Amino acid sequence: MNKIEIEEEIERRFWVKSHTLDIEPLKPKDIIQGYFSSFEDSCFRVRITNNNKSVMTGKTGIGKKRTEENILIPLYQARMMVKYTPFILHKTRYVIDDWEVDFYHNNLDGLVIAEKEMDSDSEKIEIPDWLTDYEEVTETVTNLHLAELSATIKDETNKWLEPLKALIKRNQSR
């Protein structure tokens, strides 16, 4: 349980503007993520999945290739950490054909992000038919960005669209 697993994560992320995905037959995962700190290319988070599994993660890197250090932690510790973290995300994840599709809640209600993990950064991916309108945000948007964005629009659900566009534009110029 206390062994740190280090892995390289290679993925592409897409802001799903519209889709035809039928989530009814898919098994949902309820995910709460709390973020504690961030520096230019690193962040630290705790994740609780389905209220029965908790992982602490350190991430480094920018864009589609990042390094993750994960360690399972007791659920009671994760709950306490999330309680005191400044940036929190709540989302429901569905997995279909190796795509992870996250439907965000609370202040980000209505936002959908699809991620595709890859074996190498040169791997070609095929966009699924259910992804009908999208924008790739691999280099511009992370879950930490979304958690920070959510904190800035507290108690104003569905007000994320314009700030998200501004975030993408700002990060494209770096």
Sequence and secondary structure as in RCSB ss.txt:
>XXXX:A:sequence
MNKIEIEEEIERRFWVKSHTLDIEPLKPKDIIQGYFSSFEDSCFRVRITNNNKSVMTGKTGIGKKRTEENILIPL
YQARMMVKYTPFILHKTRYVIDDWEVDFYHNNLDGLVIAEKEMDSDSEKIEIPDWLTDYEEVTETVTNLHLAELS
ATIKDETNKWLEPLKALIKRNQSR
>XXXX:A:secstr
    EEEEEEEEEEEEEEE    TTS  EEEEEEEEEEETTEEEEEEEETTTEEEEEEEE STTEEEEEEEE  H
HHHHHHHHH SEEEEEEEEEETTEEEEEE GGGTT EEEEEE SSTT      TTEEEEEE TTT  HHHHHHHH
HHTTT TT  HHHHHHHHHHHHT 
